[in-house]
Amino acid sequence: AEGRPGGSAAVDRALAVLDTLAAADGLTLSDLARRLQLAPSTTHRLLTALAARRLAEVDPATQGWAIGPAAVRLGAAFLRRGGLAERARPILDRLAADSGETAALVVPDGETALVVAEAPGPAGLRVVLPPGTRLPLHASAGGKALIAHLPLARVRSLLGRGALPRLTERTLTDQGELTADLATLRHAGWLSERDECAPGQSALAAPVFGGLDDPVAALLIAAPTLRLDAVALAALGPVVAAAAAELGAAVGGPRGE
């Protein structure tokens, strides 16, 4: 490796760092160096270079290194190029037709959820989520679906450790309340938010697993709050969860019973 031209040895080592961080969150410098069989000084230089481009980041409290938000952005770009939106199109169209509301697909993009495909509902008064729309991770159903299964340390690195931004009177700004809300998705397979992201707008969502531990995307249904009442949520929640499982299986994720 040392003799490869163009500095490829350093590139190989940096990629090995990323691979190792992706497989195990929260590795200390010494743990990472030992796993890679590199000198701690070499490992530190690689981490510093990756951190400068936000491909890696360290938790100041634990000194554990993890994948940074720029790496998530690269993954989101691959998903967009790799046909995830195209595979989701018939599922989105079916969700919109069956629910009568807007259906959308979001992927993680740094510290937000990025809409990459939308199927508009037939109603004249509807929620509009064109591709390119960014949704907050802590206040949108799609954003919450993307982070509900992540380790708490990674959620905190994405959202910060202080109070969360208040977008409406119903936005959850307390980290503890948000953590409890995320647990509802892990229990039921889907979650909802009512007027937390925008007044008069509600949504429900479920994560899409593509063969990795973390979700690669989330499917959501969004509608005016007046139409998305408790009865509608209870009926549509399992439908969204089933659609997300179907899409996940189509891109290499686990198949249902």
N, C-alpha and C positions, 0 to 999 in steps of 0.2 A: 504493500500500500504506500509506503514511504516513497517508492520510486515512480509512482504514477505521475504523469505530466499534468500541468495546469492546476496544481493544488487539489487534486481530486481526493487525496487522503483526508484533508481537512473537511471536505464536503461529506465524505463517507462517515467520518466521525460525527459530524453535526447531525446527519440523518439518523445515525445510530442513537444519538441522544434523544431525538424526537421520538423514535420508535419505542425506546425504553420508557420515556415519560408517558407516552400514550398508553402503555400497558399497565402502569402502576403509578397512580397519583401520589404526590407528596413525598418524593424521594429526596433525602438530604444529599448534599454534595458528595459526602463520603460514600453513601450507599450507591449513588449513581456511578461514581468512579470505580467502585469495586465491581459492579455488575458489568461495566464496559471494559474492565481491565485497563484503565487509563490512569495516568497520574492525576491527583486532585488539581494540580495547577492547570493541566491541559483541559480537564473537564470544566474548570471554572472559566477559562477563556472561551470555550465553546458556549457555555451557558450565557455568558455576558454578551456574546455576539447575537445569540438567538433572542435574548431578552430585549436587545436594542431594536429588533424588528417585531417585538411582541409575539414571537413564536414560542417563547417560554417565559414563565414568571415564577417568582418565589413568594411564599407566604411569610411575611415578616414575623409572625407569631411563632410558627413552627420551623421556619427555615427549610420547608419542603418545597421542592421545585415541581412544577406541573406544566402541562401544555398551556400556551397563552392564547388569547382571543384571535390573533392573526392566523393561527393554525386552523381554528374553526372556520374562519373566513375562506381559507383555501379549500377546506372540505366542502363548504357550501357551494363554491364555484364549481367543483367537480360534480356535485349532485345536480346542479343546474345544467351542466354540459352533458352529464351522463344519462339524461333522459328520464329523470325522476318525474319531472312535471308532465312529460308526455305519457308515462305509465299511469300517472294519477288522473289524467283527463277524464276517462270514462267513469271513474269512481266519483270524481267531483261532480260531473254532470248528473250522475244518478242521485247523489246526495242533494243537490240543488232541486232536482225534479221531485224527489220524494218528500223533502222538507218544505219546499216552497220558499226557501231562504238562500242567501248567499253561502256558498261553500268555498273554502280556500285551502291552499297548501302553503305552509311556512317552513323555512329551514333556519337553523341557527346561523347568525352572521355577526360575529363579535358579541357585542353586548345587547343585541336586539334580535327579534324574530323577523325574518324577511319573507314577504309574500312572493312566491314564485309562480303561482297559478291561481286563477279564480274562475268560478262558475257562478254567474249571477242568478239570483232567484227571479221568479216571474213577476213578483209584486212590484208595483210602481214605486212604493215607498220601501226602500231596502237599504241595507248596508253595502257600501262600495269599497272593495279592497283590491284595487288593481295591482298587478305585479310591480314590485319595487317599493310597495308600502312597507314601512318598518313599524313593528309593534313592540311595546316595552315587555321585557321578560316578566316583570313582577305584576303587571296590571292587565295583561291580556290572556285570554284562555289559551291561545296558541303558544305564547311565550311560556306560560306556566307548564304546559304539557312538555315543552322541550327541556325544562330544568328539574322537573319533579323527581326524576330518577337519578339525577347527578349526585355525587357526594357533596355533603354540606360545605366542605371547604371550597369546592369549585363553584358552587352557587354563590358563596360569599365573595369569591374573587371576581365573579361577573357582576354582582349587584353592589359590592361594597359592604362595609360592616355597620354603617350608620343607618339613619332613617332613610326610607325609600322615597322617591319623588311622589308627591301627591298630585294626581291628574284630575281627580274628581273628589267629591265628598265621600265616596265609597271606596276609594283606592286604599289597599292595605299598605301602610307605611311602616308597620312594625315587623321586624324580621321573624319574631316568634309566631305572630299571626299568619304570616305568609307560609312558614314551614308547616304549620298545622293544616293550612289550606291545601298545600301540595300533597299532604298525606292522603287526602280524599281521592286523588287520582290513582295513587298506588293501591288503594283499596278497591275502587270501583272500575278503574281502567279509563276513566274520563273525568273531566272537571268542568266547571262553568264559572263565569264571572258576569255580574250584573252591574252595569253602570260604573265599573271600576276604571275602564280605559277612556270612555267618552260618555257623557250624559245621554241617556235614552238609547244606548246601544249595549247589547249583551251578546254573549257567545259561549259555546262549549267546544271542547277539543279533546283529542286523544293523540298519544305519541305513536310514531311509526318507527319500528325497529327494523334495521336492515342487516342484521347479522352481527352487530356489535352490541356492547353493553349499553351504550348511550343511544338515545333516539337520533335518527338522521333527519327527521322532519316531524310535523304534526298536521293532522287534518282538523279543520274547524268548520263550524256553522255559526254565522253571525246574523243577527236580526235586530229590529227595533225591540226594545225591552217589553213593550206592551204585548207583542206577539210571542215572545219567548218567556212565558210564565213557567211556574213550577211544573205544571202538567206537561207542557211541551218539552221541558228539559228532561223530565223523567222518561219520556217516550223516545227522544232523540239521542240521549246519551249512549245507550247500548248500540244504536245504529252507527254512530260516529266511531265508537270503539271497534266495531266489527269491520267497518270500512278501513280503518287504520291498520288492523291486522291483515286484511286482504292486500293492501298496498305493500306492507312490510314483507309479506311472503313473496310478492312479485319481484322484490329487489333483493332477495336472499335472506330475509329474516325468518323467524320461526313460524311454522304453519300451525294453525289451530287444530283442535281435535276434529 
